């Protein structure tokens, strides 16, 4: 595109030069010509002169059109900028008290706006006109690792037809920016925010991929790791050399006095594998703050240069065609001595400024916050209706509570959790999922569980034992992550299929157990699809991919059990999706039906009324959704036995959406690990 523009400019310059030559040819110069000119030559020259004049006029017309288009583009930017200027300036100056840095930021906003291509600006305009576009019932996401899924970005582009077959229109590309093997934390230790890992491709490949996705109406999400950089980032390298400008972009201390003061109030993220919040650098003679791992250095957002530069990285990536920016570890990004350095008010100032900046430059881009807390506590990260922050947040606690329900066969805590979510404003959009790239942390409502006689430590022990397959008549398989023998705390890792019993049934060649496991896998997805928000699959779940234990053969991964569910996509198994006699075909076909139901039934929009239904059976969860005259209710059996949902929905006739049969939802028999989707038809 750039080369074509250059050729056009050169041609225009040549035309203008020719026209100028005509103008400077004076009458005196013409009279001095004493050579007799052939009439045919004169006609030819006159024709050439006329063509040159025509070309000059064409150039002038093009320049006028370009100028008009530029004026139009400028008016769009000015409209957005003026709408947000006062608030943005107030927030920035309150935080940094630096007018010159604010002026620099504003100049660069226009630069990034100008660099945004025509296609992306078209998407911006369309989504500005329909700001609730992402709240519809046709949104379905999938998380995937580029290398595990298809080798590299070009490979992913070649697999877009497969993703389309999965009914996916939102793909989350797991971390792909430059990192250093062996100290990458799965890609979350970024060494260069403007370079793709060489094994995955280039920035040009990313642009090609996002453009191809947009042609298929697919959105692309990426992780923006803004709390820290890798120790291999250029800033960190220069800081390590003692450059004060770059040391000020991190938290450096030449003795342990202040680090010890921080340690008194700041919790440890990984107390077993990476204890403490600081790392001593003997070559520099300083401590540096490292909340996560020693090779991930926390950025100092008290320095306005850090904020500005990270916003430029944010806009650079948005201009590569990214639709959804996942802000990693967002609660951590502001540090204050004497606090837990979590969820401080300045974090919300920064996220609000990010939202404003995106609405000025790239209003089609959504902000997805990674905030690992209970739904009622993450609500501040949505901001307010008047001053919004994140567009979407993860429903982390509900995910963990879902697996607690699987292990206990008791839906009471999950029902309470869903009631809290359903009671929140409908403007709030949660991303719902069963599994993701990360471990499962058992951050449950232990206040409620203790009233039921379940202590925190003992219950966590039970959950981890259950999902390892050694307690509670479990069919699950998986491994612990970050186990702490002192506190007894640990997290859990496995794929959805392995946790539902598909791995165990396959290993034991137990056909009846496999059918139950498949039914349970589908039921859990059906339940997830009925939650308010956007459902997101983890790549491989659509074909019941089980745990991959080969990670232990890789020295760079062997100590991180999360790689058990980060296995390579098995394309041989994926080829079986059209065969309903296979496990893959049964899962894929069933999920496909559920996905199409969700997209065709308007009661599944994010802003529908939603509630839970009392079933008077501990093992059965009841849920309802209503929008614009349409009502759908669902019943989900979390136990291995047939159960009766003691409900009395006698307000009309209901149809089983999957079978078309008329069902009276009164004392409803729900099969073991089974479910119903029932729609009121009159």
C-alpha positions, 0 to 999 in steps of 0.5 A: 500500500505504501509503495503504490502511494509512493508511485502515485506521488512521484507521478503527480510530481512529474505532472506538476513539473511538466505543467510548470515548464509550460508556464515558464516558457516565455514569449521571448523564448518562443520568438527566439526560435528561428528554426522552421517547424514542420506543421505536423510537429507543431500539431504533435507538440500542441497535443502533448501540451494539451495532454500535459495541461489535462494531467496537471488538472487531474493532479490538482483535482486529486489534490483537492479530493485528498485535501477534502478527505483529509479535512473529513478525517481531521473533523472525525479526530477533532470531534472525538478529541474535543469530546474527551479532552477535558476529562483526559487532561484533568485525569492526566494532570492530576496523576502526573502534573506534567503539561509537556508530557500531556502535550506530547501524548496528544500529538501522538494520538493524532499521529496514531490516528493518521496511521490507522488504515482505511479498513480499520477506520471503517470498522471504527465508524460502524462500531461507533454507530452500534456501541453494543455490537459485542453484547449480541448473542452471536459472539463466541470466543476461542483461546489458542496458542499460535504455535500449538494450534497451527505452527505460526500466524500464517498457519492460523490464517490457513485454519480460519475455515476450521474456526468458522466451522466452530462458529467462532467469531472472536479468537484470542491469540495467546501471547505472541510478542517477542520473549526469551525462551526459558524466561518467558512465563508463557509469553507474559515476559515481553522483550519487545512490544513491537516484534512478534516471536520469530517462530510465530511470524512477523508484524506483517503476518499479524496484519495479514491475519487480522485483515483475513479475520475481519473479512470473515467477521472475526475479531482478534484479541491479544494480551497487552502485558502492561504491569511489567517487561522482561529483563531482556527488554531494551529499557531493562537492559539500559537500566541494568547498565545504570542509566538513571532515565531507564532505572526510573521506569522500574522500581530500583533500590540500592538497599533492602530498607524500602523493599522490606517495607513493601514486603510487610503489606504486599502479598506474594503472587507465587510464594513457592516458585517465586517468593517475595516481591523483589530480586537482588541484582548483584551486577547492578548492586540494586533490588528491583521489584518483581511481583511475578517472576525474577525476570519480569520487572514491574513498571513504575507508572508514577513516571509519565514516560512509562504511561506515554510509551506504553500507550504508544505500544497499545495504539501501535498494536491496535493499528495492526488490526487487534480488536480486543486488548486484554490488559494483563494483571490490571489490578497490579499496575500502580504501586504504593508503599504501605498498601497491598499494591492491588486495586488502588484508585490510580489503577482506575485512573490509568484504565479510564485514560486508556478507554478515553485514548481508545475512543479517540484513536480506535473506538472499535477496540475493546478493553478486556480486564484480567481481574481475578476476584469475585464478580461483585469486587471486579465491578469497579473495573467496568467503571460507570455508565458515564465514565466506563473503563473496561468493556469486559471482564473475566468471570473467574470466580464463577468458573472456579465455583463451577468445578467446586460444584462438579466435585461436591454435586451441590449447586448451592454455592454456584446458585448464590454466585450466579445470583450475584452476577445476575443482580449486576447492571446489564451493561456489564459484560463478563467472559465465561469459560470452563478452562483457559490457559491458566491453572484453576485457583480455588478462590471460593466463598469460604465464608459461606462454605464454613457455614456448611462445615467446610473449612478452607484448607480441608476443602481445597485439599478435597478439591485437589484430591478429587480432580487428581482422581484420588477422592470423591469417586472422581473420574477426573485426571490432572496435576497440581500447580504451585503446591505449597506444603506449608500452607497446603494450598495448591492450584489445579491444571487439566483440560475440560475433557480430562476433568469430565472423565473422558481421559480416564474412560478412554484409557480404561476402554470403558464405553459406558463411562465414555458416554457419561463423560461426553454427556457431562462435557456437553452439559457443562458447555450448555450451562456456560452458554446460558450464563450472561455474557460471552462464552469462550472455548479453550482450543481443543475443547471442541474435540475433547482434547485430553491432557498432554503429559509430554511437556515433562520432556521439555526442560523449559516447561517441565517445572510448569504443570500448566503445560499439561493443558497447553498441548498441541492441537491434534489435527488427526482427531480434529479430522474426525469431527464429521464422524458422529461415532467418534468422541470428537464427532459427538462433542463437536456436533453437540457443541455446534448445535448449542452454539447455533441455538445460542445465536438464533435465540434472542434470549441469549443476548448479554443484556437479557433478564437472567435468574436462577430457578429453585429445583429443590435438588442439590445436584440440579441447577436451574437457570432462566433467561428472558428478552423481548417476549422470549423465555428459555429455562435450563436445568443442569444435573451435576450428579452421576444419577438421574435426579428430579427438578422439583419445579412448577413452571406452569405459565405456558407450554415449553418445547425442548429446543434440542429435540422439539418435544413438548415438555412440561417443566413440572417435577422434571426428570433430568438424566445423570450429567444431562440437561434441558434447554426449554423454550416457552412457546405460548 
